[in-house]
């Protein structure tokens, strides 16, 4: 269990952040898209969402990194909609087609408590950014009812520093993507400033929670984990991403270097994107990561 704040204090902290989140959603600037629509009044933002909490599914996931899945599984809650528009998205039916079920904050809190009751090592909020208001409202209710396992903010990495500051003390583990090494590569995700935004966000996350800390069983308790998906033909500029992490977040940063790109959705029709990466590509970049001193992380070389 994470002894950051007692549950009742975290409940109060969450409820105190709600008014500012409502304000940020009134003319929406929750995320760096700053689409400025009145989502709180039911208008639809660039994320494809209005003011409803939209959840696709939830359950114990054993497909996360070992430090999250452990033996019992990570308590994953998959939110619909997304602030990004990656044309290779593996979950496009959830992220772009917004398939899911409208629920209330109380129902979301009950999901969290059920996952804890069934042995989840953490609550893993997957693609939470557009729905952070409802999530914080649910956390306030769940903390008040005894939710005490770590809260994971599992994000595409395109996050506003100002919104992240409102999560300080509520989130135990930040799990952002670091998708690209330069802003122009972010066009594959529908934004032209991804890397600039992503780096500022990760620095704020590191400030809040520090390096990853695990318990005696190797399960994550608190800290920053970074995911990077290797793309074919060096489209992600992986070396630059790893260099920046080592230089700015430090070599103790836990980095999950992921080889499982597959040409989903629109990517299967795009030249140079319509193939998986090779074992040679992955092992070369994994070796580069280690040579930078980034020794903590998740090695998936055994997928071949």
C-alpha positions in Angstrom: 0.0 0.0 0.0 1.1 3.6 -0.7 1.5 5.8 2.4 1.5 9.2 0.7 -1.6 10.6 2.3 -4.3 8.8 4.3 -7.3 7.9 2.2 -9.6 10.5 3.9 -7.1 13.3 3.2 -6.7 12.2 -0.4 -10.5 12.3 -0.7 -10.6 15.9 0.5 -7.7 16.8 -1.8 -9.5 15.3 -4.8 -12.7 17.2 -4.0 -10.8 20.5 -3.6 -9.4 20.1 -7.1 -12.8 19.7 -8.8 -13.8 23.4 -9.1 -10.7 24.2 -11.1 -11.1 21.2 -13.3 -14.7 22.3 -14.0 -13.4 25.7 -15.0 -10.8 24.2 -17.3 -13.5 22.1 -19.0 -16.0 25.0 -19.3 -14.0 26.4 -22.2 -12.0 23.3 -22.5 -8.2 23.4 -22.1 -7.7 20.3 -20.1 -5.2 19.1 -22.7 -2.8 21.0 -24.9 -5.1 21.0 -27.8 -7.0 23.8 -26.1 -10.0 23.3 -28.3 -12.0 25.8 -26.2 -15.4 24.1 -26.6 -17.9 24.2 -23.8 -17.6 20.5 -22.9 -19.1 21.0 -19.5 -22.3 22.1 -21.3 -22.3 19.1 -23.7 -20.3 20.3 -26.6 -17.9 17.8 -28.2 -14.1 18.5 -28.0 -11.3 17.4 -30.3 -11.1 14.2 -28.1 -14.5 13.2 -29.3 -16.1 13.6 -25.9 -18.5 16.0 -24.2 -19.2 16.0 -20.5 -20.0 12.3 -19.9 -17.7 9.7 -18.3 -17.3 7.1 -21.0 -15.7 3.7 -20.1 -15.1 0.9 -22.5 -14.2 -1.9 -20.1 -12.4 -2.7 -16.9 -10.8 -5.7 -15.2 -7.6 -7.4 -14.0 -4.9 -7.1 -16.7 -1.9 -9.3 -16.9 -0.6 -7.7 -20.0 1.1 -4.7 -18.4 4.8 -4.5 -17.3 5.7 -7.0 -14.5 6.0 -4.2 -12.0 2.3 -3.4 -12.6 0.7 -6.8 -13.3 2.5 -8.6 -10.5 0.8 -11.9 -9.7 -2.8 -10.7 -9.4 -3.0 -8.2 -12.3 -3.3 -4.5 -12.8 -6.7 -3.0 -12.2 -7.1 -1.5 -15.7 -10.0 0.8 -16.6 -10.1 1.7 -20.3 -11.6 5.1 -21.0 -13.1 5.9 -24.4 -11.9 8.9 -26.5 -8.4 10.3 -26.8 -6.6 13.7 -27.0 -4.4 12.3 -29.8 -5.3 10.9 -33.2 -2.6 8.3 -34.0 -3.3 6.8 -37.4 -1.7 3.6 -36.3 -3.7 3.3 -33.0 -4.2 -0.3 -31.9 -7.3 0.7 -29.9 -9.0 3.0 -32.5 -12.4 1.6 -31.8 -12.1 2.9 -28.2 -10.0 6.0 -28.8 -11.5 7.4 -32.1 -14.9 5.7 -32.4 -15.6 6.3 -28.7 -17.2 2.9 -28.1 -18.1 2.6 -24.4 -20.7 3.0 -21.8 -21.7 6.3 -20.1 -21.3 6.0 -16.3 -21.4 8.3 -13.3 -18.5 9.1 -10.9 -20.0 6.8 -8.3 -20.0 3.9 -10.7 -16.4 4.5 -11.5 -15.5 4.7 -7.8 -17.3 1.3 -7.4 -15.2 -0.2 -10.2 -12.0 0.9 -8.5 -13.1 -0.6 -5.2 -14.2 -3.8 -6.9 -10.8 -4.1 -8.5 -9.1 -3.6 -5.2 -11.3 -6.2 -3.6 -10.4 -8.7 -6.3 -6.7 -8.3 -5.6 -5.6 -5.7 -8.1 -2.1 -4.3 -7.4 -3.1 -0.9 -8.6 -5.8 1.1 -10.4 -4.6 1.7 -14.0 -6.4 4.6 -15.6 -5.9 4.0 -19.4 -6.2 7.2 -21.5 -7.5 9.3 -18.7 -6.7 12.9 -19.8 -10.0 13.9 -21.5 -12.0 12.6 -18.6 -9.9 13.7 -15.7 -12.7 15.7 -14.1 -14.9 12.6 -13.7 -11.9 10.6 -12.6 -11.0 13.0 -9.8 -14.6 13.1 -8.7 -14.6 9.2 -8.6 -11.3 9.2 -6.7 -12.7 11.4 -4.0 -15.5 9.0 -3.5 -13.3 5.9 -3.7 -10.6 7.3 -1.3 -13.4 8.1 1.2 -14.5 4.4 1.0 -11.0 3.0 1.6 -9.3 2.8 -1.8 -5.6 2.5 -0.9 -3.7 0.8 -3.8 -1.6 2.9 -6.1 -3.2 5.0 -8.8 -1.6 4.8 -12.2 -2.1 7.6 -14.8 -1.5 5.7 -18.1 -1.4 8.4 -20.7 -0.4 9.1 -24.3 2.0 11.7 -22.9 0.2 14.8 -24.5 -0.7 16.4 -21.2 -1.0 19.9 -19.9 1.4 20.8 -17.1 -1.4 23.0 -15.5 -3.8 20.0 -15.5 -1.1 17.7 -14.2 -0.5 20.0 -11.2 -4.1 19.5 -10.2 -3.3 15.8 -9.9 -0.4 16.3 -7.5 -1.0 14.1 -4.5 -3.7 12.0 -6.2 -1.5 10.0 -8.6 1.1 7.6 -7.4 2.5 6.3 -10.7 2.7 8.2 -13.9 3.0 6.1 -17.0 3.3 8.4 -20.1 4.2 7.5 -23.6 7.2 9.3 -25.1 6.2 8.8 -28.7 8.6 10.9 -30.8 12.0 12.6 -30.7 10.9 15.8 -32.5 7.7 17.8 -33.0 7.4 17.2 -36.7 7.0 13.4 -36.0 3.9 14.2 -34.0 1.9 14.7 -37.1 1.4 10.9 -37.0 -0.6 11.6 -33.9 -2.5 14.6 -35.2 -0.5 17.2 -33.3 2.4 19.4 -34.4 3.9 20.0 -30.9 3.9 16.6 -29.4 7.5 16.4 -28.3 7.7 19.9 -26.7 4.5 19.2 -24.7 5.5 15.7 -23.8 8.9 16.7 -22.4 7.4 19.4 -20.2 4.7 16.9 -19.0 7.3 14.3 -18.1 9.4 16.8 -16.1 6.3 17.7 -14.1 5.4 14.1 -13.5 9.0 13.4 -12.3 8.8 16.4 -10.0 5.6 15.0 -8.4 6.5 11.3 -7.9 10.3 10.9 -8.6 11.9 7.7 -9.9 10.0 4.4 -9.7 9.9 2.7 -6.3 8.9 -0.9 -5.9 8.1 -3.1 -2.9 9.9 -6.3 -1.8 7.9 -8.3 -4.4 9.0 -6.0 -7.2 5.6 -4.3 -7.5 5.4 -0.6 -8.3 4.4 1.7 -5.5 5.2 5.2 -6.7 7.2 7.0 -9.4 7.6 7.6 -13.1 7.6 4.9 -15.8 8.0 5.8 -19.5 6.8 3.8 -22.4 8.2 4.1 -25.9 6.8 2.2 -28.9 9.4 1.6 -31.6 8.0 2.5 -35.1 9.2 1.1 -38.4 11.8 3.0 -40.4 12.9 5.0 -37.4 9.7 7.2 -37.6 9.7 7.6 -33.8 13.4 8.8 -33.7 14.0 6.4 -30.8 17.6 7.3 -30.2 16.7 10.9 -29.6 13.9 9.9 -27.2 16.2 7.8 -25.2 19.0 10.4 -25.1 16.6 13.0 -23.8 15.3 10.7 -21.1 18.8 9.8 -19.9 19.9 13.4 -19.9 16.8 15.1 -18.4 14.9 12.5 -16.4 18.0 10.5 -15.3 19.4 7.1 -15.9 17.3 5.6 -13.1 14.2 6.2 -15.1 12.2 3.1 -15.7 11.8 2.8 -19.5 9.6 0.2 -21.2 10.9 -0.1 -24.8 8.1 -1.8 -26.7 8.5 -3.8 -29.9 4.9 -4.7 -30.6 4.0 -2.1 -33.3 1.5 -3.5 -35.8 0.0 -1.5 -38.7 -3.5 -1.0 -37.3 -6.2 1.2 -38.7 -4.9 3.6 -41.3 -1.3 2.6 -41.1 -1.9 -0.7 -43.0 -2.5 1.4 -46.1 0.5 3.7 -45.7 3.9 2.9 -47.3 6.7 2.4 -44.9 4.2 2.1 -42.0 2.6 -1.2 -43.1 5.1 -3.6 -41.5 6.2 -4.7 -38.1 9.6 -3.9 -36.8 12.3 -6.7 -36.9 14.1 -8.4 -34.1 17.3 -6.8 -35.3 15.7 -3.3 -35.0 14.5 -4.0 -31.5 17.7 -5.6 -30.1 19.8 -2.8 -31.6 17.7 -0.1 -29.9 17.6 -2.1 -26.7 21.4 -2.2 -26.7 21.5 1.5 -27.3 19.2 2.1 -24.3 21.5 0.0 -22.1 24.6 1.8 -23.4 23.0 5.1 -22.3 22.8 3.7 -18.8 19.0 3.2 -18.9 19.2 -0.2 -17.2 15.8 -0.1 -15.4 12.8 -1.1 -17.5 11.0 -3.9 -19.3 12.9 -6.0 -21.8 10.6 -7.6 -24.4 13.2 -9.2 -26.6 11.8 -12.6 -25.9 8.7 -11.8 -28.1 10.7 -13.2 -31.0 
